[in-house]
Amino acid sequence: LSACLCFIMTALGVTAGAHRLWSHRSYKAKLPLRIFLAAANSMAFQNDIYEWSRDHRVHHKYSETDADPHNARRGFFFSHIGWLFVRKHRDVIEKGRKLDFTDLLDDPVVRFQRKYYKSSVVLMCFVIPTCVPWYLWGESLWNAYFLASILRYTISLNVTWLVNSAAHMYGNRPYDKYINPRQNTFVTLGAMGEGFHNYHHTFPFDYSASELGLKFNPTTWFIDFMFWLGLVTDRKQAPKEMIQARKERTGDGS
């Protein structure tokens, strides 16, 4: 149970936080929610919000080129994990410098998390997931550490990486057949609704990252619930007419 709850929190720190809120500004979140998402992002341990969002914006701007940090045209292994083991291509650095990231550092939550990132990772990714089940219901430290911390962390990493690899290679392209990103059901199930990747790269500003009303998307449900609580405003959506017109113009007919 603890491992599952930590996985959900970890996923939201990436999907609702670093991705849809800070990378794409697809909705606005009030301070309490931003603090929660920053803490959840530290639990994810996938680089701090600023660095994650910076790389993701570069990925969208220069997708499937040498300036893409995890260019899927270099193969499954590279786009999944290999890009983390090598120096960034010079185009990633040079073209990334041309983008504006000042809005990220204008957020005090992002600045605070970046300043204390290492200590927040130790606390959120390892100490809390291990100690909470041990203290509250007597789980052994060994089980708590290897299940709620290590196994949960390993699974969450690979689920995120599958968005960069599998969702750029396998699946259909109903919105734009001229780009690599695909609709991938397997990735959608594991990544809390992030597998509708052809849609997302076609309409990156849409807070749902999928065509509403049709798909399994827990991250969207979370954002909608936060909206109901009054912690989210200004959810951006692609109009139905725009979606349909784009499908007819560039979709693969699926």
CORDA-V729719 format. One record per backbone hydrogen bond with DSSP energy under -1.0 kcal/mol. NH is the residue of the N-H (numbers start at 1). CO is the residue of the C=O. If there is no record, write none. Layout:
BEGIN
NH_CO / NH_CO
END
This chain:
BEGIN
5_1 / 6_2 / 7_3 / 8_4 / 9_5 / 10_6 / 11_7 / 12_8 / 13_9 / 15_11 / 17_12 / 18_13 / 19_14 / 20_15 / 22_17 / 23_18 / 24_19 / 25_21 / 26_20 / 28_233 / 30_231 / 34_30 / 35_31 / 36_32 / 37_33 / 38_34 / 39_35 / 40_36 / 41_37 / 42_38 / 43_39 / 44_40 / 45_41 / 52_48 / 53_49 / 54_50 / 55_51 / 56_52 / 57_53 / 58_54 / 59_55 / 60_56 / 61_57 / 62_58 / 65_62 / 68_65 / 71_68 / 74_71 / 75_72 / 79_75 / 80_76 / 81_77 / 82_77 / 83_78 / 84_81 / 85_82 / 92_89 / 93_89 / 94_90 / 95_91 / 96_92 / 97_93 / 98_95 / 99_96 / 104_101 / 105_101 / 106_102 / 107_104 / 111_107 / 112_108 / 113_109 / 114_110 / 115_111 / 116_112 / 120_116 / 121_117 / 122_118 / 123_119 / 124_120 / 125_121 / 127_122 / 128_123 / 130_126 / 131_127 / 132_128 / 135_131 / 136_132 / 137_133 / 139_133 / 144_140 / 145_141 / 146_142 / 147_143 / 148_144 / 150_145 / 151_146 / 152_147 / 153_149 / 154_150 / 155_151 / 156_152 / 157_153 / 158_154 / 159_155 / 160_156 / 161_157 / 162_158 / 163_160 / 165_161 / 167_162 / 168_165 / 169_166 / 170_166 / 177_250 / 182_167 / 183_172 / 184_195 / 188_184 / 189_185 / 190_186 / 191_187 / 193_188 / 197_182 / 197_195 / 200_196 / 201_197 / 202_198 / 203_199 / 206_203 / 207_236 / 209_206 / 214_211 / 219_192 / 221_217 / 222_218 / 223_219 / 224_220 / 225_221 / 226_222 / 227_223 / 228_224 / 229_225 / 230_227 / 231_226 / 233_28 / 236_26 / 243_239 / 244_240 / 245_241 / 246_242 / 247_243 / 248_244 / 249_245 / 250_246 / 251_247 / 252_173
END
